Amino acid sequence: MKTLKDIMNGLTAERREKIEARAEKLIAEEMTLRDLRKAQDLTQERMAELLGVGQDNISRLESRTDMLLSTLRSYVTAMGGSLDLIVRFPDRPAVALSALFGKEEVTKGKSRRRRSAESCAEHHPS
């Protein structure tokens, strides 16, 4: 029986490079929170400082398989990143879901909060 190494060695250099590049891409897409933290050169202790919790909480958080989106967002933000939630359906283009993260609804170029503030100013001029 051939091993993966035998099969890879039997391929052209160009084909091996393509396979290795694709494997790296797939691995990068499947990182854990622990992997993300380490990629940012952060320790659990530093993450705990950034989030204002104990190191034991970071350890538990990184091993969870289910958590609130707000918790995940806080963790990613503490690392200097941002979290986007993308909804994909087979028959529609991908859509960024922003309402769950407290982003303001935007209609015709103005946010709801801004329209409300403008309306208030019209009724109560200074």
CYANA upper distance limits for C-alpha pairs under 8 A (distance plus 0.5 A):
  2 LYS  CA      6 ASP  CA      6.37
  2 LYS  CA      7 ILE  CA      7.21
  3 THR  CA      7 ILE  CA      6.90
  4 LEU  CA      8 MET  CA      6.56
  5 LYS  CA      9 ASN  CA      6.53
  6 ASP  CA     10 GLY  CA      6.82
  7 ILE  CA     11 LEU  CA      7.28
  8 MET  CA     16 ARG  CA      6.96
 11 LEU  CA     15 ARG  CA      6.67
 11 LEU  CA     16 ARG  CA      6.72
 12 THR  CA     16 ARG  CA      6.77
 13 ALA  CA     17 GLU  CA      6.68
 14 GLU  CA     18 LYS  CA      6.87
 15 ARG  CA     19 ILE  CA      6.75
 16 ARG  CA     20 GLU  CA      6.55
 17 GLU  CA     21 ALA  CA      6.52
 18 LYS  CA     22 ARG  CA      6.68
 19 ILE  CA     23 ALA  CA      6.63
 20 GLU  CA     24 GLU  CA      6.67
 21 ALA  CA     25 LYS  CA      6.76
 22 ARG  CA     26 LEU  CA      6.71
 23 ALA  CA     27 ILE  CA      6.62
 24 GLU  CA     28 ALA  CA      6.60
 25 LYS  CA     29 GLU  CA      6.79
 26 LEU  CA     30 GLU  CA      7.03
 27 ILE  CA     31 MET  CA      7.36
 31 MET  CA     35 ASP  CA      6.07
 31 MET  CA     36 LEU  CA      6.92
 32 THR  CA     36 LEU  CA      6.76
 32 THR  CA     62 GLU  CA      8.12
 33 LEU  CA     37 ARG  CA      6.62
 33 LEU  CA     62 GLU  CA      6.11
 34 ARG  CA     38 LYS  CA      6.67
 34 ARG  CA     62 GLU  CA      6.30
 35 ASP  CA     39 ALA  CA      6.52
 36 LEU  CA     40 GLN  CA      6.89
 37 ARG  CA     41 ASP  CA      7.00
 37 ARG  CA     42 LEU  CA      5.94
 37 ARG  CA     43 THR  CA      7.63
 37 ARG  CA     44 GLN  CA      8.49
 37 ARG  CA     79 MET  CA      7.55
 38 LYS  CA     42 LEU  CA      6.08
 38 LYS  CA     43 THR  CA      7.47
 40 GLN  CA     79 MET  CA      7.55
 42 LEU  CA     46 ARG  CA      6.63
 42 LEU  CA     47 MET  CA      7.18
 42 LEU  CA     79 MET  CA      8.39
 43 THR  CA     47 MET  CA      6.79
 44 GLN  CA     48 ALA  CA      6.57
 44 GLN  CA     55 GLN  CA      6.26
 44 GLN  CA     58 ILE  CA      6.57
 44 GLN  CA     59 SER  CA      7.51
 45 GLU  CA     49 GLU  CA      6.88
 45 GLU  CA     54 GLY  CA      8.18
 45 GLU  CA     55 GLN  CA      5.71
 46 ARG  CA     50 LEU  CA      6.73
 47 MET  CA     51 LEU  CA      6.62
 47 MET  CA     55 GLN  CA      8.12
 47 MET  CA     58 ILE  CA      7.60
 47 MET  CA     75 TYR  CA      8.48
 47 MET  CA     78 ALA  CA      7.66
 47 MET  CA     79 MET  CA      8.08
 48 ALA  CA     52 GLY  CA      6.19
 48 ALA  CA     53 VAL  CA      5.41
 48 ALA  CA     54 GLY  CA      5.85
 48 ALA  CA     55 GLN  CA      5.63
 48 ALA  CA     57 ASN  CA      8.04
 48 ALA  CA     58 ILE  CA      6.73
 49 GLU  CA     53 VAL  CA      7.02
 49 GLU  CA     54 GLY  CA      8.12
 50 LEU  CA     78 ALA  CA      6.49
 51 LEU  CA     74 SER  CA      8.10
 51 LEU  CA     75 TYR  CA      7.85
 51 LEU  CA     78 ALA  CA      7.15
 53 VAL  CA     57 ASN  CA      6.98
 53 VAL  CA     58 ILE  CA      8.16
 54 GLY  CA     58 ILE  CA      7.44
 55 GLN  CA     59 SER  CA      6.91
 56 ASP  CA     60 ARG  CA      6.78
 57 ASN  CA     61 LEU  CA      6.50
 58 ILE  CA     62 GLU  CA      6.58
 59 SER  CA     63 SER  CA      7.03
 60 ARG  CA     64 ARG  CA      6.87
 67 MET  CA     71 THR  CA      7.20
 67 MET  CA     72 LEU  CA      7.52
 68 LEU  CA     72 LEU  CA      7.00
 69 LEU  CA     73 ARG  CA      6.48
 70 SER  CA     74 SER  CA      6.63
 70 SER  CA    101 PHE  CA      7.72
 71 THR  CA     75 TYR  CA      6.77
 72 LEU  CA     76 VAL  CA      6.70
 73 ARG  CA     77 THR  CA      6.45
 73 ARG  CA     82 SER  CA      7.63
 73 ARG  CA     83 LEU  CA      6.26
 74 SER  CA     78 ALA  CA      6.53
 75 TYR  CA     79 MET  CA      7.11
 76 VAL  CA     80 GLY  CA      7.14
 76 VAL  CA     81 GLY  CA      5.79
 76 VAL  CA     82 SER  CA      6.54
 76 VAL  CA     83 LEU  CA      7.10
 77 THR  CA     81 GLY  CA      5.39
 77 THR  CA     82 SER  CA      5.98
 77 THR  CA     83 LEU  CA      8.00
 84 ASP  CA     96 ALA  CA      7.39
 84 ASP  CA     97 LEU  CA      8.03
 84 ASP  CA     98 SER  CA      8.13
 85 LEU  CA     96 ALA  CA      6.25
 85 LEU  CA     97 LEU  CA      5.96
 85 LEU  CA     98 SER  CA      7.66
 86 ILE  CA     94 ALA  CA      6.94
 86 ILE  CA     95 VAL  CA      6.08
 86 ILE  CA     96 ALA  CA      4.97
 86 ILE  CA     97 LEU  CA      6.40
 87 VAL  CA     94 ALA  CA      6.15
 87 VAL  CA     95 VAL  CA      5.72
 87 VAL  CA     96 ALA  CA      6.74
 87 VAL  CA     97 LEU  CA      7.17
 88 ARG  CA     92 ARG  CA      7.63
 88 ARG  CA     93 PRO  CA      7.29
 88 ARG  CA     94 ALA  CA      5.16
 88 ARG  CA     95 VAL  CA      7.14
 89 PHE  CA     93 PRO  CA      7.60
 89 PHE  CA     94 ALA  CA      7.46
 98 SER  CA    102 GLY  CA      7.54
 98 SER  CA    103 LYS  CA      6.30
 99 ALA  CA    103 LYS  CA      6.24
 99 ALA  CA    104 GLU  CA      7.73
 99 ALA  CA    105 GLU  CA      7.77
104 GLU  CA    111 SER  CA      6.47
104 GLU  CA    112 ARG  CA      7.06
104 GLU  CA    113 ARG  CA      7.73
105 GLU  CA    111 SER  CA      6.21
105 GLU  CA    112 ARG  CA      6.49
106 VAL  CA    110 LYS  CA      6.12
106 VAL  CA    111 SER  CA      4.93
106 VAL  CA    112 ARG  CA      6.98
107 THR  CA    111 SER  CA      6.78
107 THR  CA    112 ARG  CA      7.94
110 LYS  CA    114 ARG  CA      6.85
110 LYS  CA    115 ARG  CA      6.88
111 SER  CA    115 ARG  CA      6.71
112 ARG  CA    116 SER  CA      6.63
113 ARG  CA    117 ALA  CA      6.68
114 ARG  CA    118 GLU  CA      6.63
115 ARG  CA    119 SER  CA      6.59
116 SER  CA    120 CYS  CA      6.65
117 ALA  CA    121 ALA  CA      6.70
118 GLU  CA    122 GLU  CA      6.80
119 SER  CA    123 HIS  CA      7.00
120 CYS  CA    124 HIS  CA      6.50
121 ALA  CA    125 PRO  CA      5.79
121 ALA  CA    126 SER  CA      8.13
